[in-house]
Amino acid sequence: MADHAPNFLRLVDAAKARIEERTVDELRQRQQAGAAPLVLDVREESEFARDRIVGAEHLGKGILERDIEGRVPDPTTELVLYCGGGYRSALAAAALQDMGYTRVSSLAGGIRAWRERAYPLDA
């Protein structure tokens, strides 16, 4: 894992203190039960093109706040956001909460944790 700057980590920690996180096991169980929330991949387009969680839609962190209302107009839609390791998605989840989305969470460990469990990926 890359080293992250201390101020970035403080920002992520502050976001994580006010959002919910879901585990990869929770999300996978929900998928298998047919009750999965909308899963949004907030990574860069090139990362999404390489691989993604099965069923995930792409809405990169760089355009998330600008485009979310067009893609997900109902702020009560349940959303799980993920990135590489759970940092960008935590920041993105906090931003969506600030925009009025009430059922948004971040996937703890991101796609790395998903891969470690050998859960299915689309490529």
N, CA, C and O atoms as a GROMACS GRO file, in nm:
protein
  492
    1MET      N    1   0.085  -0.119   0.000
    1MET     CA    2   0.000   0.000   0.000
    1MET      C    3   0.089   0.124   0.000
    1MET      O    4   0.193   0.127   0.066
    2ALA      N    5   0.048   0.222  -0.072
    2ALA     CA    6   0.124   0.346  -0.079
    2ALA      C    7   0.119   0.420   0.055
    2ALA      O    8   0.021   0.410   0.129
    3ASP      N    9   0.225   0.492   0.082
    3ASP     CA   10   0.224   0.577   0.201
    3ASP      C   11   0.136   0.698   0.172
    3ASP      O   12   0.142   0.757   0.065
    4HIS      N   13   0.055   0.733   0.270
    4HIS     CA   14  -0.033   0.848   0.253
    4HIS      C   15   0.013   0.961   0.343
    4HIS      O   16   0.065   0.938   0.452
    5ALA      N   17  -0.006   1.082   0.296
    5ALA     CA   18   0.034   1.201   0.371
    5ALA      C   19  -0.048   1.214   0.499
    5ALA      O   20  -0.166   1.180   0.500
    6PRO      N   21   0.014   1.264   0.604
    6PRO     CA   22  -0.056   1.275   0.733
    6PRO      C   23  -0.184   1.358   0.728
    6PRO      O   24  -0.283   1.321   0.791
    7ASN      N   25  -0.184   1.468   0.656
    7ASN     CA   26  -0.305   1.551   0.649
    7ASN      C   27  -0.417   1.481   0.575
    7ASN      O   28  -0.534   1.496   0.611
    8PHE      N   29  -0.383   1.404   0.473
    8PHE     CA   30  -0.482   1.324   0.402
    8PHE      C   31  -0.542   1.221   0.497
    8PHE      O   32  -0.664   1.204   0.502
    9LEU      N   33  -0.458   1.153   0.573
    9LEU     CA   34  -0.507   1.053   0.667
    9LEU      C   35  -0.596   1.114   0.774
    9LEU      O   36  -0.694   1.053   0.817
   10ARG      N   37  -0.563   1.235   0.819
   10ARG     CA   38  -0.650   1.304   0.917
   10ARG      C   39  -0.786   1.333   0.855
   10ARG      O   40  -0.889   1.318   0.921
   11LEU      N   41  -0.786   1.376   0.730
   11LEU     CA   42  -0.911   1.404   0.661
   11LEU      C   43  -0.995   1.277   0.648
   11LEU      O   44  -1.116   1.279   0.670
   12VAL      N   45  -0.931   1.167   0.611
   12VAL     CA   46  -1.001   1.039   0.598
   12VAL      C   47  -1.054   0.994   0.734
   12VAL      O   48  -1.169   0.950   0.744
   13ASP      N   49  -0.973   1.005   0.838
   13ASP     CA   50  -1.018   0.966   0.972
   13ASP      C   51  -1.139   1.046   1.016
   13ASP      O   52  -1.231   0.992   1.077
   14ALA      N   53  -1.140   1.176   0.986
   14ALA     CA   54  -1.255   1.260   1.022
   14ALA      C   55  -1.379   1.216   0.944
   14ALA      O   56  -1.489   1.213   1.000
   15ALA      N   57  -1.362   1.181   0.818
   15ALA     CA   58  -1.476   1.134   0.738
   15ALA      C   59  -1.526   1.002   0.794
   15ALA      O   60  -1.647   0.982   0.809
   16LYS      N   61  -1.435   0.910   0.825
   16LYS     CA   62  -1.475   0.778   0.874
   16LYS      C   63  -1.547   0.787   1.009
   16LYS      O   64  -1.628   0.700   1.042
   17ALA      N   65  -1.518   0.891   1.086
   17ALA     CA   66  -1.584   0.908   1.216
   17ALA      C   67  -1.731   0.943   1.201
   17ALA      O   68  -1.808   0.928   1.296
   18ARG      N   69  -1.772   0.990   1.082
   18ARG     CA   70  -1.910   1.032   1.065
   18ARG      C   71  -1.988   0.957   0.958
   18ARG      O   72  -2.101   0.993   0.925
   19ILE      N   73  -1.927   0.854   0.903
   19ILE     CA   74  -1.997   0.773   0.803
   19ILE      C   75  -2.007   0.630   0.852
   19ILE      O   76  -1.948   0.593   0.953
   20GLU      N   77  -2.085   0.550   0.779
   20GLU     CA   78  -2.091   0.407   0.806
   20GLU      C   79  -2.000   0.335   0.708
   20GLU      O   80  -1.984   0.377   0.593
   21GLU      N   81  -1.940   0.228   0.756
   21GLU     CA   82  -1.861   0.143   0.669
   21GLU      C   83  -1.925   0.005   0.666
   21GLU      O   84  -1.982  -0.040   0.766
   22ARG      N   85  -1.916  -0.060   0.552
   22ARG     CA   86  -1.964  -0.196   0.535
   22ARG      C   87  -1.843  -0.284   0.507
   22ARG      O   88  -1.745  -0.239   0.447
   23THR      N   89  -1.850  -0.409   0.550
   23THR     CA   90  -1.743  -0.503   0.520
   23THR      C   91  -1.770  -0.569   0.386
   23THR      O   92  -1.884  -0.571   0.338
   24VAL      N   93  -1.666  -0.623   0.327
   24VAL     CA   94  -1.684  -0.694   0.201
   24VAL      C   95  -1.773  -0.816   0.222
   24VAL      O   96  -1.850  -0.852   0.133
   25ASP      N   97  -1.763  -0.880   0.337
   25ASP     CA   98  -1.847  -0.996   0.365
   25ASP      C   99  -1.995  -0.955   0.369
   25ASP      O  100  -2.081  -1.026   0.316
   26GLU      N  101  -2.025  -0.842   0.432
   26GLU     CA  102  -2.164  -0.794   0.436
   26GLU      C  103  -2.217  -0.770   0.295
   26GLU      O  104  -2.327  -0.813   0.261
   27LEU      N  105  -2.137  -0.701   0.214
   27LEU     CA  106  -2.182  -0.671   0.078
   27LEU      C  107  -2.201  -0.798  -0.002
   27LEU      O  108  -2.301  -0.812  -0.073
   28ARG      N  109  -2.109  -0.892   0.006
   28ARG     CA  110  -2.120  -1.016  -0.069
   28ARG      C  111  -2.244  -1.095  -0.027
   28ARG      O  112  -2.314  -1.150  -0.112
   29GLN      N  113  -2.271  -1.101   0.103
   29GLN     CA  114  -2.390  -1.171   0.150
   29GLN      C  115  -2.516  -1.106   0.096
   29GLN      O  116  -2.610  -1.176   0.056
   30ARG      N  117  -2.519  -0.974   0.093
   30ARG     CA  118  -2.635  -0.903   0.039
   30ARG      C  119  -2.651  -0.931  -0.110
   30ARG      O  120  -2.763  -0.949  -0.159
   31GLN      N  121  -2.540  -0.935  -0.182
   31GLN     CA  122  -2.546  -0.968  -0.325
   31GLN      C  123  -2.604  -1.108  -0.345
   31GLN      O  124  -2.692  -1.128  -0.428
   32GLN      N  125  -2.554  -1.203  -0.269
   32GLN     CA  126  -2.599  -1.342  -0.283
   32GLN      C  127  -2.746  -1.358  -0.247
   32GLN      O  128  -2.815  -1.445  -0.301
   33ALA      N  129  -2.794  -1.274  -0.156
   33ALA     CA  130  -2.935  -1.279  -0.115
   33ALA      C  131  -3.025  -1.201  -0.210
   33ALA      O  132  -3.147  -1.202  -0.195
   34GLY      N  133  -2.966  -1.135  -0.309
   34GLY     CA  134  -3.045  -1.056  -0.402
   34GLY      C  135  -3.094  -0.925  -0.344
   34GLY      O  136  -3.191  -0.868  -0.394
   35ALA      N  137  -3.028  -0.878  -0.240
   35ALA     CA  138  -3.070  -0.756  -0.172
   35ALA      C  139  -2.958  -0.653  -0.167
   35ALA      O  140  -2.947  -0.576  -0.071
   36ALA      N  141  -2.875  -0.651  -0.270
   36ALA     CA  142  -2.760  -0.562  -0.270
   36ALA      C  143  -2.801  -0.417  -0.293
   36ALA      O  144  -2.892  -0.389  -0.371
   37PRO      N  145  -2.735  -0.326  -0.225
   37PRO     CA  146  -2.754  -0.183  -0.253
   37PRO      C  147  -2.690  -0.149  -0.387
   37PRO      O  148  -2.625  -0.233  -0.449
   38LEU      N  149  -2.709  -0.027  -0.431
   38LEU     CA  150  -2.640   0.022  -0.549
   38LEU      C  151  -2.493   0.039  -0.511
   38LEU      O  152  -2.461   0.111  -0.416
   39VAL      N  153  -2.405  -0.026  -0.585
   39VAL     CA  154  -2.262  -0.022  -0.556
   39VAL      C  155  -2.196   0.072  -0.657
   39VAL      O  156  -2.205   0.051  -0.778
   40LEU      N  157  -2.130   0.175  -0.605
   40LEU     CA  158  -2.063   0.273  -0.690
   40LEU      C  159  -1.913   0.266  -0.672
   40LEU      O  160  -1.863   0.275  -0.560
   41ASP      N  161  -1.842   0.249  -0.780
   41ASP     CA  162  -1.697   0.250  -0.783
   41ASP      C  163  -1.653   0.394  -0.805
   41ASP      O  164  -1.683   0.452  -0.909
   42VAL      N  165  -1.583   0.451  -0.709
   42VAL     CA  166  -1.543   0.591  -0.719
   42VAL      C  167  -1.397   0.607  -0.762
   42VAL      O  168  -1.340   0.716  -0.754
   43ARG      N  169  -1.336   0.497  -0.808
   43ARG     CA  170  -1.198   0.504  -0.854
   43ARG      C  171  -1.190   0.574  -0.989
   43ARG      O  172  -1.291   0.612  -1.048
   44GLU      N  173  -1.067   0.591  -1.036
   44GLU     CA  174  -1.044   0.649  -1.169
   44GLU      C  175  -1.097   0.554  -1.276
   44GLU      O  176  -1.109   0.433  -1.253
   45GLU      N  177  -1.128   0.608  -1.391
   45GLU     CA  178  -1.182   0.526  -1.500
   45GLU      C  179  -1.088   0.413  -1.538
   45GLU      O  180  -1.133   0.302  -1.568
   46SER      N  181  -0.958   0.438  -1.539
   46SER     CA  182  -0.862   0.334  -1.575
   46SER      C  183  -0.863   0.220  -1.473
   46SER      O  184  -0.842   0.104  -1.510
   47GLU      N  185  -0.886   0.251  -1.346
   47GLU     CA  186  -0.894   0.146  -1.244
   47GLU      C  187  -1.021   0.063  -1.264
   47GLU      O  188  -1.018  -0.060  -1.255
   48PHE      N  189  -1.131   0.130  -1.292
   48PHE     CA  190  -1.258   0.063  -1.316
   48PHE      C  191  -1.248  -0.028  -1.439
   48PHE      O  192  -1.304  -0.138  -1.440
   49ALA      N  193  -1.178   0.017  -1.542
   49ALA     CA  194  -1.164  -0.062  -1.664
   49ALA      C  195  -1.085  -0.191  -1.640
   49ALA      O  196  -1.108  -0.292  -1.706
   50ARG      N  197  -0.994  -0.186  -1.545
   50ARG     CA  198  -0.911  -0.304  -1.515
   50ARG      C  199  -0.993  -0.413  -1.448
   50ARG      O  200  -0.989  -0.528  -1.491
   51ASP      N  201  -1.067  -0.380  -1.344
   51ASP     CA  202  -1.156  -0.474  -1.278
   51ASP      C  203  -1.247  -0.398  -1.183
   51ASP      O  204  -1.220  -0.285  -1.145
   52ARG      N  205  -1.357  -0.464  -1.146
   52ARG     CA  206  -1.456  -0.400  -1.059
   52ARG      C  207  -1.540  -0.507  -0.993
   52ARG      O  208  -1.548  -0.620  -1.040
   53ILE      N  209  -1.603  -0.469  -0.883
   53ILE     CA  210  -1.695  -0.558  -0.814
   53ILE      C  211  -1.812  -0.586  -0.907
   53ILE      O  212  -1.864  -0.495  -0.971
   54VAL      N  213  -1.854  -0.712  -0.913
   54VAL     CA  214  -1.964  -0.751  -0.999
   54VAL      C  215  -2.087  -0.663  -0.970
   54VAL      O  216  -2.129  -0.648  -0.856
   55GLY      N  217  -2.141  -0.605  -1.076
   55GLY     CA  218  -2.260  -0.523  -1.065
   55GLY      C  219  -2.235  -0.376  -1.032
   55GLY      O  220  -2.328  -0.297  -1.030
   56ALA      N  221  -2.110  -0.340  -1.007
   56ALA     CA  222  -2.079  -0.201  -0.970
   56ALA      C  223  -2.096  -0.108  -1.090
   56ALA      O  224  -2.072  -0.146  -1.205
   57GLU      N  225  -2.136   0.013  -1.060
   57GLU     CA  226  -2.142   0.120  -1.158
   57GLU      C  227  -2.030   0.216  -1.129
   57GLU      O  228  -1.987   0.230  -1.015
   58HIS      N  229  -1.981   0.283  -1.232
   58HIS     CA  230  -1.870   0.376  -1.214
   58HIS      C  231  -1.921   0.520  -1.203
   58HIS      O  232  -2.001   0.566  -1.285
   59LEU      N  233  -1.873   0.588  -1.103
   59LEU     CA  234  -1.895   0.731  -1.088
   59LEU      C  235  -1.775   0.784  -1.010
   59LEU      O  236  -1.778   0.789  -0.887
   60GLY      N  237  -1.672   0.821  -1.082
   60GLY     CA  238  -1.545   0.859  -1.021
   60GLY      C  239  -1.557   0.972  -0.920
   60GLY      O  240  -1.644   1.059  -0.931
   61LYS      N  241  -1.469   0.968  -0.823
   61LYS     CA  242  -1.470   1.068  -0.716
   61LYS      C  243  -1.457   1.209  -0.772
   61LYS      O  244  -1.512   1.304  -0.714
   62GLY      N  245  -1.386   1.225  -0.882
   62GLY     CA  246  -1.367   1.357  -0.940
   62GLY      C  247  -1.494   1.421  -0.994
   62GLY      O  248  -1.501   1.544  -1.006
   63ILE      N  249  -1.595   1.340  -1.025
   63ILE     CA  250  -1.720   1.394  -1.080
   63ILE      C  251  -1.842   1.355  -0.996
   63ILE      O  252  -1.956   1.388  -1.031
   64LEU      N  253  -1.819   1.285  -0.888
   64LEU     CA  254  -1.927   1.230  -0.807
   64LEU      C  255  -2.028   1.337  -0.765
   64LEU      O  256  -2.148   1.324  -0.792
   65GLU      N  257  -1.982   1.440  -0.700
   65GLU     CA  258  -2.074   1.542  -0.649
   65GLU      C  259  -2.148   1.612  -0.761
   65GLU      O  260  -2.264   1.651  -0.746
   66ARG      N  261  -2.081   1.630  -0.874
   66ARG     CA  262  -2.144   1.697  -0.988
   66ARG      C  263  -2.254   1.612  -1.051
   66ARG      O  264  -2.356   1.665  -1.092
   67ASP      N  265  -2.232   1.480  -1.058
   67ASP     CA  266  -2.320   1.394  -1.136
   67ASP      C  267  -2.413   1.304  -1.056
   67ASP      O  268  -2.501   1.241  -1.115
   68ILE      N  269  -2.397   1.297  -0.926
   68ILE     CA  270  -2.474   1.200  -0.847
   68ILE      C  271  -2.625   1.222  -0.859
   68ILE      O  272  -2.700   1.125  -0.871
   69GLU      N  273  -2.670   1.345  -0.856
   69GLU     CA  274  -2.813   1.370  -0.857
   69GLU      C  275  -2.879   1.327  -0.988
   69GLU      O  276  -2.996   1.290  -0.990
   70GLY      N  277  -2.804   1.333  -1.097
   70GLY     CA  278  -2.856   1.285  -1.224
   70GLY      C  279  -2.862   1.134  -1.231
   70GLY      O  280  -2.954   1.077  -1.290
   71ARG      N  281  -2.765   1.068  -1.170
   71ARG     CA  282  -2.760   0.921  -1.171
   71ARG      C  283  -2.846   0.860  -1.063
   71ARG      O  284  -2.910   0.756  -1.084
   72VAL      N  285  -2.849   0.923  -0.945
   72VAL     CA  286  -2.925   0.871  -0.830
   72VAL      C  287  -3.005   0.987  -0.772
   72VAL      O  288  -2.963   1.048  -0.673
   73PRO      N  289  -3.121   1.017  -0.832
   73PRO     CA  290  -3.197   1.133  -0.786
   73PRO      C  291  -3.261   1.117  -0.648
   73PRO      O  292  -3.288   1.216  -0.581
   74ASP      N  293  -3.286   0.994  -0.605
   74ASP     CA  294  -3.350   0.970  -0.476
   74ASP      C  295  -3.244   0.962  -0.367
   74ASP      O  296  -3.166   0.866  -0.364
   75PRO      N  297  -3.238   1.061  -0.277
   75PRO     CA  298  -3.134   1.061  -0.173
   75PRO      C  299  -3.153   0.954  -0.066
   75PRO      O  300  -3.070   0.942   0.025
   76THR      N  301  -3.260   0.876  -0.075
   76THR     CA  302  -3.279   0.766   0.020
   76THR      C  303  -3.234   0.632  -0.039
   76THR      O  304  -3.247   0.528   0.027
   77THR      N  305  -3.183   0.634  -0.161
   77THR     CA  306  -3.130   0.511  -0.223
   77THR      C  307  -3.012   0.462  -0.141
   77THR      O  308  -2.925   0.540  -0.103
   78GLU      N  309  -3.009   0.332  -0.114
   78GLU     CA  310  -2.896   0.277  -0.040
   78GLU      C  311  -2.777   0.263  -0.135
   78GLU      O  312  -2.786   0.200  -0.240
   79LEU      N  313  -2.665   0.323  -0.095
   79LEU     CA  314  -2.544   0.324  -0.176
   79LEU      C  315  -2.426   0.270  -0.096
   79LEU      O  316  -2.411   0.301   0.022
   80VAL      N  317  -2.344   0.188  -0.160
   80VAL     CA  318  -2.215   0.149  -0.103
   80VAL      C  319  -2.109   0.193  -0.202
   80VAL      O  320  -2.110   0.152  -0.318
   81LEU      N  321  -2.018   0.277  -0.156
   81LEU     CA  322  -1.911   0.330  -0.239
   81LEU      C  323  -1.783   0.254  -0.209
   81LEU      O  324  -1.759   0.214  -0.095
   82TYR      N  325  -1.702   0.233  -0.312
   82TYR     CA  326  -1.571   0.172  -0.287
   82TYR      C  327  -1.465   0.231  -0.378
   82TYR      O  328  -1.493   0.288  -0.483
   83CYS      N  329  -1.342   0.215  -0.333
   83CYS     CA  330  -1.225   0.257  -0.410
   83CYS      C  331  -1.120   0.148  -0.394
   83CYS      O  332  -1.154   0.031  -0.378
   84GLY      N  333  -0.994   0.184  -0.400
   84GLY     CA  334  -0.888   0.085  -0.388
   84GLY      C  335  -0.875   0.029  -0.248
   84GLY      O  336  -0.866  -0.093  -0.230
   85GLY      N  337  -0.873   0.117  -0.149
   85GLY     CA  338  -0.850   0.072  -0.012
   85GLY      C  339  -0.946   0.128   0.091
   85GLY      O  340  -0.931   0.098   0.210
   86GLY      N  341  -1.042   0.207   0.050
   86GLY     CA  342  -1.142   0.259   0.143
   86GLY      C  343  -1.119   0.402   0.188
   86GLY      O  344  -1.193   0.452   0.273
   87TYR      N  345  -1.019   0.468   0.134
   87TYR     CA  346  -0.992   0.607   0.172
   87TYR      C  347  -1.075   0.705   0.090
   87TYR      O  348  -1.150   0.786   0.145
   88ARG      N  349  -1.062   0.696  -0.042
   88ARG     CA  350  -1.139   0.787  -0.128
   88ARG      C  351  -1.288   0.767  -0.111
   88ARG      O  352  -1.366   0.862  -0.115
   89SER      N  353  -1.329   0.641  -0.092
   89SER     CA  354  -1.472   0.615  -0.078
   89SER      C  355  -1.526   0.670   0.053
   89SER      O  356  -1.642   0.710   0.060
   90ALA      N  357  -1.444   0.674   0.157
   90ALA     CA  358  -1.488   0.736   0.283
   90ALA      C  359  -1.510   0.885   0.263
   90ALA      O  360  -1.610   0.941   0.310
   91LEU      N  361  -1.417   0.949   0.195
   91LEU     CA  362  -1.433   1.093   0.167
   91LEU      C  363  -1.556   1.117   0.079
   91LEU      O  364  -1.630   1.213   0.100
   92ALA      N  365  -1.576   1.031  -0.020
   92ALA     CA  366  -1.690   1.046  -0.109
   92ALA      C  367  -1.822   1.024  -0.034
   92ALA      O  368  -1.919   1.095  -0.057
   93ALA      N  369  -1.825   0.926   0.056
   93ALA     CA  370  -1.946   0.900   0.135
   93ALA      C  371  -1.980   1.020   0.223
   93ALA      O  372  -2.096   1.057   0.236
   94ALA      N  373  -1.878   1.081   0.282
   94ALA     CA  374  -1.902   1.200   0.365
   94ALA      C  375  -1.958   1.314   0.280
   94ALA      O  376  -2.047   1.386   0.324
   95ALA      N  377  -1.905   1.330   0.159
   95ALA     CA  378  -1.954   1.436   0.070
   95ALA      C  379  -2.100   1.412   0.033
   95ALA      O  380  -2.180   1.506   0.031
   96LEU      N  381  -2.135   1.286   0.003
   96LEU     CA  382  -2.275   1.257  -0.032
   96LEU      C  383  -2.368   1.279   0.088
   96LEU      O  384  -2.480   1.327   0.071
   97GLN      N  385  -2.321   1.244   0.206
   97GLN     CA  386  -2.402   1.274   0.325
   97GLN      C  387  -2.425   1.424   0.335
   97GLN      O  388  -2.537   1.468   0.364
   98ASP      N  389  -2.321   1.503   0.311
   98ASP     CA  390  -2.335   1.649   0.315
   98ASP      C  391  -2.435   1.699   0.211
   98ASP      O  392  -2.495   1.805   0.228
   99MET      N  393  -2.451   1.622   0.104
   99MET     CA  394  -2.546   1.660  -0.002
   99MET      C  395  -2.687   1.608   0.026
   99MET      O  396  -2.778   1.632  -0.053
  100GLY      N  397  -2.706   1.538   0.137
  100GLY     CA  398  -2.839   1.493   0.175
  100GLY      C  399  -2.869   1.347   0.151
  100GLY      O  400  -2.981   1.303   0.177
  101TYR      N  401  -2.773   1.270   0.103
  101TYR     CA  402  -2.793   1.125   0.086
  101TYR      C  403  -2.789   1.060   0.224
  101TYR      O  404  -2.694   1.079   0.299
  102THR      N  405  -2.892   0.985   0.255
  102THR     CA  406  -2.911   0.937   0.392
  102THR      C  407  -2.872   0.791   0.414
  102THR      O  408  -2.862   0.747   0.528
  103ARG      N  409  -2.850   0.715   0.306
  103ARG     CA  410  -2.819   0.572   0.322
  103ARG      C  411  -2.693   0.538   0.242
  103ARG      O  412  -2.695   0.449   0.157
  104VAL      N  413  -2.587   0.609   0.270
  104VAL     CA  414  -2.462   0.591   0.198
  104VAL      C  415  -2.356   0.538   0.294
  104VAL      O  416  -2.347   0.581   0.409
  105SER      N  417  -2.276   0.444   0.244
  105SER     CA  418  -2.166   0.390   0.326
  105SER      C  419  -2.046   0.365   0.236
  105SER      O  420  -2.055   0.369   0.113
  106SER      N  421  -1.934   0.340   0.300
  106SER     CA  422  -1.808   0.312   0.232
  106SER      C  423  -1.769   0.167   0.259
  106SER      O  424  -1.790   0.116   0.369
  107LEU      N  425  -1.712   0.102   0.158
  107LEU     CA  426  -1.669  -0.037   0.173
  107LEU      C  427  -1.531  -0.040   0.238
  107LEU      O  428  -1.433   0.003   0.178
  108ALA      N  429  -1.526  -0.091   0.360
  108ALA     CA  430  -1.400  -0.098   0.434
  108ALA      C  431  -1.300  -0.185   0.359
  108ALA      O  432  -1.331  -0.298   0.322
  109GLY      N  433  -1.182  -0.132   0.337
  109GLY     CA  434  -1.079  -0.207   0.267
  109GLY      C  435  -1.087  -0.201   0.117
  109GLY      O  436  -0.994  -0.244   0.048
  110GLY      N  437  -1.197  -0.149   0.063
  110GLY     CA  438  -1.213  -0.130  -0.080
  110GLY      C  439  -1.198  -0.258  -0.161
  110GLY      O  440  -1.218  -0.368  -0.110
  111ILE      N  441  -1.164  -0.240  -0.286
  111ILE     CA  442  -1.154  -0.355  -0.376
  111ILE      C  443  -1.038  -0.447  -0.336
  111ILE      O  444  -1.040  -0.566  -0.368
  112ARG      N  445  -0.938  -0.393  -0.266
  112ARG     CA  446  -0.828  -0.480  -0.220
  112ARG      C  447  -0.882  -0.588  -0.128
  112ARG      O  448  -0.847  -0.705  -0.142
  113ALA      N  449  -0.967  -0.549  -0.034
  113ALA     CA  450  -1.026  -0.646   0.059
  113ALA      C  451  -1.116  -0.744  -0.017
  113ALA      O  452  -1.120  -0.862   0.016
  114TRP      N  453  -1.186  -0.695  -0.118
  114TRP     CA  454  -1.273  -0.780  -0.200
  114TRP      C  455  -1.188  -0.886  -0.272
  114TRP      O  456  -1.222  -1.004  -0.272
  115ARG      N  457  -1.077  -0.841  -0.331
  115ARG     CA  458  -0.987  -0.934  -0.401
  115ARG      C  459  -0.928  -1.037  -0.304
  115ARG      O  460  -0.919  -1.155  -0.337
  116GLU      N  461  -0.890  -0.992  -0.184
  116GLU     CA  462  -0.831  -1.084  -0.085
  116GLU      C  463  -0.926  -1.197  -0.049
  116GLU      O  464  -0.881  -1.307  -0.017
  117ARG      N  465  -1.055  -1.172  -0.053
  117ARG     CA  466  -1.155  -1.275  -0.024
  117ARG      C  467  -1.189  -1.357  -0.148
  117ARG      O  468  -1.269  -1.451  -0.143
  118ALA      N  469  -1.128  -1.321  -0.259
  118ALA     CA  470  -1.151  -1.390  -0.387
  118ALA      C  471  -1.298  -1.387  -0.428
  118ALA      O  472  -1.350  -1.482  -0.487
  119TYR      N  473  -1.365  -1.275  -0.396
  119TYR     CA  474  -1.502  -1.256  -0.441
  119TYR      C  475  -1.501  -1.221  -0.590
  119TYR      O  476  -1.400  -1.173  -0.642
  120PRO      N  477  -1.613  -1.244  -0.658
  120PRO     CA  478  -1.614  -1.226  -0.804
  120PRO      C  479  -1.594  -1.083  -0.848
  120PRO      O  480  -1.640  -0.987  -0.785
  121LEU      N  481  -1.523  -1.072  -0.961
  121LEU     CA  482  -1.494  -0.943  -1.023
  121LEU      C  483  -1.538  -0.947  -1.169
  121LEU      O  484  -1.536  -1.052  -1.233
  122ASP      N  485  -1.577  -0.832  -1.218
  122ASP     CA  486  -1.596  -0.813  -1.362
  122ASP      C  487  -1.468  -0.750  -1.414
  122ASP      O  488  -1.404  -0.670  -1.345
  123ALA      N  489  -1.430  -0.787  -1.533
  123ALA     CA  490  -1.309  -0.728  -1.592
  123ALA      C  491  -1.338  -0.680  -1.732
  123ALA      O  492  -1.249  -0.627  -1.798
   0.00000   0.00000   0.00000
